[in-house]
Amino acid sequence: MTEELKIHPTACIDEGVTIGKGSTIWHFSHVMSGAVIGENCNLGQNVVISPGAVLGRGVKVQNNVSVYTGVVCEEDVFLGPSCVFTNVINPRSFIERKEEFKETRIEKGASIGANATIVCGNQIGRYALIGAGSVVVKDVEPYALMVGNPARKIGYVCQCGVTLEKNQEEYSCPSCGKKYVRDGFLKEIEAKDE
């Protein structure tokens, strides 16, 4: 570990952990052996990062979140306060199922709202936004705005997080002006040089 890290004295960092420069780990958090944390990550208070869990560059984990084995967060992911991950589909306290852990992937730039639950084995697409308290039980497409239990798509959000407006065949952001088109999944329309 380097001097550029900020680790609160109450945090517990096991041996065999990889933590990228510029990362911050706050009060009472535990990073377990085999966990990988990228550069410039921020782990709030009372966070657990389990063995084999991966956080890409720039991930923000708010207070009271456990990122279990099998969870992979790509760069710039936001995990809201007290959001929940699982890694076994049919847990029993008296049956060990570590060989049955299912991977859950949160793609680049996606945000998980406070108290949301992500059932294991699902993929959250790039820049998707999962509303507070939602329960995700299936894959989520890129840029989708998901709410409810079970979570359902109610629209799309821009890369900047603002709800997109539909204008005939394309979607546009009222905040930053980016434009998107649906071609299987929502895709950004690249700006043309003038």
C-alpha positions in Angstrom: 0.0 0.0 0.0 1.2 3.5 -0.7 1.2 6.8 1.3 -1.5 8.2 -1.1 -4.1 5.9 0.5 -6.3 7.2 3.3 -7.3 4.5 5.7 -9.0 5.3 9.0 -7.4 3.6 12.0 -10.5 1.6 12.8 -10.6 0.0 9.3 -9.4 -3.6 9.1 -7.3 -4.4 6.0 -6.3 -8.0 5.7 -3.0 -9.2 4.1 -3.2 -10.1 0.4 -5.4 -7.1 -0.6 -4.9 -4.9 -3.6 -5.8 -1.3 -3.2 -5.1 1.3 -5.9 -3.6 4.7 -5.1 -5.8 7.6 -4.1 -8.4 5.4 -2.5 -10.0 6.2 0.9 -11.4 3.7 3.4 -13.5 5.0 6.3 -14.4 4.0 9.9 -15.0 0.3 10.8 -14.7 -1.0 7.2 -13.2 -4.4 6.5 -11.3 -5.4 3.3 -10.7 -9.1 3.2 -7.8 -11.0 1.7 -8.1 -11.4 -2.0 -10.2 -8.3 -2.6 -9.3 -5.9 -5.3 -9.9 -2.2 -5.1 -9.0 0.1 -7.9 -7.5 3.6 -7.9 -9.5 6.5 -6.4 -12.2 4.5 -4.8 -14.1 5.6 -1.7 -15.4 3.2 0.8 -17.7 4.7 3.4 -18.3 3.6 7.0 -19.0 0.0 7.9 -18.3 -1.4 4.4 -17.2 -5.0 3.9 -15.3 -6.1 0.7 -15.2 -9.9 0.6 -12.4 -12.2 -0.9 -12.5 -12.1 -4.7 -14.8 -9.0 -4.9 -13.5 -6.5 -7.4 -14.0 -2.7 -7.4 -12.8 -0.9 -10.5 -11.3 2.6 -10.7 -13.4 5.4 -9.1 -16.0 3.2 -7.4 -17.9 4.9 -4.5 -19.4 2.6 -1.8 -21.6 4.4 0.7 -22.1 3.4 4.3 -23.3 -0.1 5.4 -22.7 -2.0 2.2 -21.3 -5.5 1.9 -19.7 -6.4 -1.5 -19.6 -10.2 -1.4 -17.5 -12.7 -3.3 -18.7 -12.9 -6.9 -19.5 -9.2 -7.2 -17.6 -7.2 -9.8 -18.1 -3.4 -10.1 -16.5 -1.8 -13.1 -15.2 1.7 -13.1 -17.2 4.7 -11.8 -19.9 2.6 -10.2 -21.9 4.1 -7.3 -23.3 1.9 -4.5 -25.8 3.7 -2.4 -26.1 3.5 1.4 -27.2 0.0 2.7 -27.7 -1.5 -0.8 -27.6 -5.3 -0.7 -25.9 -8.0 -2.8 -26.4 -11.7 -2.6 -24.1 -14.5 -4.0 -26.1 -17.7 -3.5 -29.6 -18.1 -5.0 -30.9 -20.6 -2.4 -29.0 -20.1 0.9 -29.3 -22.3 3.9 -27.4 -21.8 7.1 -26.7 -25.5 7.4 -25.5 -26.1 3.8 -22.2 -24.6 2.5 -22.6 -23.4 -1.1 -19.4 -21.5 -1.7 -18.8 -23.5 -4.9 -22.2 -22.2 -6.1 -21.5 -18.4 -5.8 -23.0 -16.6 -8.8 -21.2 -13.6 -10.4 -23.0 -10.3 -10.3 -21.6 -7.6 -12.6 -22.2 -3.9 -12.3 -21.0 -2.2 -15.5 -19.3 1.1 -15.9 -21.0 4.2 -14.5 -24.1 2.4 -13.1 -25.7 3.5 -9.9 -27.4 1.4 -7.3 -29.8 3.4 -5.0 -30.0 3.3 -1.2 -31.5 0.0 0.2 -31.8 -1.6 -3.2 -31.3 -5.4 -3.4 -29.4 -7.0 -6.3 -30.1 -10.7 -6.5 -27.0 -12.7 -7.6 -26.3 -13.8 -11.1 -27.5 -10.6 -12.8 -25.8 -7.9 -14.8 -26.5 -4.2 -14.4 -25.8 -2.4 -17.7 -23.6 0.6 -18.3 -25.0 3.8 -16.7 -28.2 2.1 -15.5 -29.8 3.6 -12.5 -31.5 1.4 -9.9 -33.9 3.4 -7.7 -33.8 3.4 -4.0 -35.4 0.3 -2.4 -35.7 -1.6 -5.7 -35.2 -5.4 -6.0 -33.3 -6.5 -9.1 -34.1 -10.1 -10.1 -33.0 -10.1 -13.8 -30.4 -8.4 -16.0 -30.8 -4.7 -16.5 -30.0 -3.1 -19.9 -27.7 -0.1 -20.3 -29.1 3.3 -19.3 -32.3 1.8 -17.9 -34.1 3.5 -15.0 -35.4 0.7 -12.8 -37.8 1.0 -9.8 -39.9 -1.2 -7.6 -40.1 -4.8 -6.4 -39.5 -6.6 -8.6 -37.6 -3.8 -10.4 -39.1 -2.7 -13.7 -37.9 -0.3 -16.4 -39.8 3.0 -16.3 -37.5 4.9 -18.7 -33.9 5.7 -19.5 -31.2 8.0 -17.9 -28.3 9.8 -19.5 -24.7 9.2 -18.7 -25.0 12.3 -16.4 -27.9 10.6 -14.5 -30.8 12.8 -15.7 -34.0 11.1 -17.1 -34.0 11.1 -20.9 -36.8 12.6 -23.0 -38.1 10.7 -26.0 -38.4 12.7 -29.3 -39.7 10.4 -32.1 -36.9 7.9 -32.7 -34.3 9.2 -30.4 -33.8 10.2 -26.7 -32.2 13.4 -25.5 -30.9 14.7 -22.2 -32.5 18.0 -21.1 -29.5 18.7 -19.0 -26.3 18.0 -21.0 -27.8 17.6 -24.5 -26.5 14.1 -25.2 -28.6 12.1 -27.7 -29.3 8.4 -27.8 -31.0 5.9 -30.1 -32.4 2.5 -29.4 -30.7 -0.2 -31.5 -31.3 -3.4 -29.5 -30.1 -1.4 -26.5 -29.9 2.3 -25.9 -26.7 3.7 -27.4 -25.3 7.2 -27.4 -25.2 9.0 -30.7 -21.7 10.3 -31.2 -21.4 14.0 -31.8 -20.2 14.9 -35.2 -17.2 17.3 -35.6 -18.3 20.5 -37.3 
